[in-house]
Amino acid sequence: MGVYNRAPLEVERGQGVRLWSTDGTEYLDCVSGISTNALGHAHPKLVQAVKDQAEKLWHVSNIFKIPGQDALADSLCEKSFADVVFFTNSGTEAIECALKTARKFHVANGQPERIDIYGFDGSFHGRTYGAINAAANPSYTEGFGPKMEGFHQLKWGDKAALTAAFENPNTAAIILEPVQGEGGCRATPDADLRWMREMADQYGVLIIFDEVQCGMGRTGKLWAHEWASMTPDIMAIAKALGGGFPIGACLATAEAAKGMTVGVHGSTFGGNPLAMAVGQAAFDEVSSDAILDNVNEVAGYLTQQLHGLKERFPDVIVEVRGKGLLLGVKLVPNNREFMGWARDEAKLLVAGGGDNLVRVLPPLNITLDEAREAIEKFEKACEFARAKVAG
Ligand SMILES: *Cc1c(COP(=O)(O)O)cnc(C)c1O
């Protein structure tokens, strides 16, 4: 189906932060499969994990016990607020599980009327019905039938509206990305996240975090909400969890998941042995101090350098924002056009984003030398853009 506006680039192979097209051109990849290839391309540990598991067992169905699934769930719980995990194949399925878990919680509590779920503008939660209704971005919901009942959208940063949402006795949950990805790299201030936690506790509302993009080390802590020293009740993760292999997960406290009893939810592929083997290898690596330290070091460098470019190219760059290696650069020229210039003129791949942004999303193990190269290429793209903007 013609649902993608694809770049005119046929990708053949990758190694670390580099990609090669079928015509042999080398690119520096600061897209990372949209924050998915957190360890770069063809990471030896992930390659080995796939090979080893491929020779043993791929799939059995969740009607059997899957030791690798218990092991990865244990690892995730040990390094998060969660007590239980449900594995999926994608981010949007992890969101579905999160939304269903929240509504079931209130049913289990004897309050089935609590179905209202509040999301925020600029959010992205995936493409399934629950996910598009939760994010309520008109360009993703229009033409797909009636809006689902009980979903509401709040303006990001509108505290009065959010207060009213907490006070609504039918509210089940609020859902947000602590740092927005697709919508424009906006980070909710730490103090606001802590305030949300207090309000949620006071009014019996659940907090669902969508850390599909900002989690798994992307912001310099394993989970983005760690910066605010608070925790959600439920969290969806995916993207970097499999390092490029399709894996998602819905994490929850035992209390929040108390309605998720035998038979109420499931998945054929979710958590299969092959996925779990790769997921474990990726998680062990990404959750290491070495990777998280590297994210903070490189992020500091990139942020400083991008601000420098903004000073030098005010006719090209409006603003630099984001957190860690989830960096957004708001542009004067059209972001799609700029992505093409960066690709063709500087052999640098960057991602698009809402609010006329390009996102710089390198792998989390990018070296400082490679980051320097990225900046040189970004500068080259800015020079080209300057000439274009000046006409
Ligand atoms: C990518 C993304 C999703 C959807 O994940 P899929 O694997 O594409 O279903 C959900 N939430 C956020 C924040 C994302 O960035």
The ligand as an SDF file (V2000), in Angstrom:
LIG
                    3D

 15 15  0  0  0  0  0  0  0  0999 V2000
    7.0880    4.3140   17.2900 C   0  0  0  0  0  0  0  0  0  0  0  0
    6.2290    4.6720   18.4310 C   0  0  0  0  0  0  0  0  0  0  0  0
    5.0550    3.9430   18.7290 C   0  0  0  0  0  0  0  0  0  0  0  0
    4.5410    2.8400   17.8470 C   0  0  0  0  0  0  0  0  0  0  0  0
    5.4200    1.7760   17.7460 O   0  0  0  0  0  0  0  0  0  0  0  0
    5.2060    0.7210   16.5420 P   0  0  0  0  0  0  0  0  0  0  0  0
    6.2390   -0.3310   16.8310 O   0  0  0  0  0  0  0  0  0  0  0  0
    5.4250    1.4590   15.2790 O   0  0  0  0  0  0  0  0  0  0  0  0
    3.8400    0.2030   16.6560 O   0  0  0  0  0  0  0  0  0  0  0  0
    4.3600    4.2800   19.8620 C   0  0  0  0  0  0  0  0  0  0  0  0
    4.7600    5.2910   20.6570 N   0  0  0  0  0  0  0  0  0  0  0  0
    5.8550    6.0170   20.3950 C   0  0  0  0  0  0  0  0  0  0  0  0
    6.2670    7.1000   21.3300 C   0  0  0  0  0  0  0  0  0  0  0  0
    6.6200    5.7460   19.2640 C   0  0  0  0  0  0  0  0  0  0  0  0
    7.6880    6.4960   19.0030 O   0  0  0  0  0  0  0  0  0  0  0  0
  1  2  1  0
  2  3  1  0
  2 14  2  0
  3  4  1  0
  3 10  2  0
  4  5  1  0
  5  6  1  0
  6  7  2  0
  6  8  1  0
  6  9  1  0
 10 11  1  0
 11 12  2  0
 12 13  1  0
 12 14  1  0
 14 15  1  0
M  END
$$$$
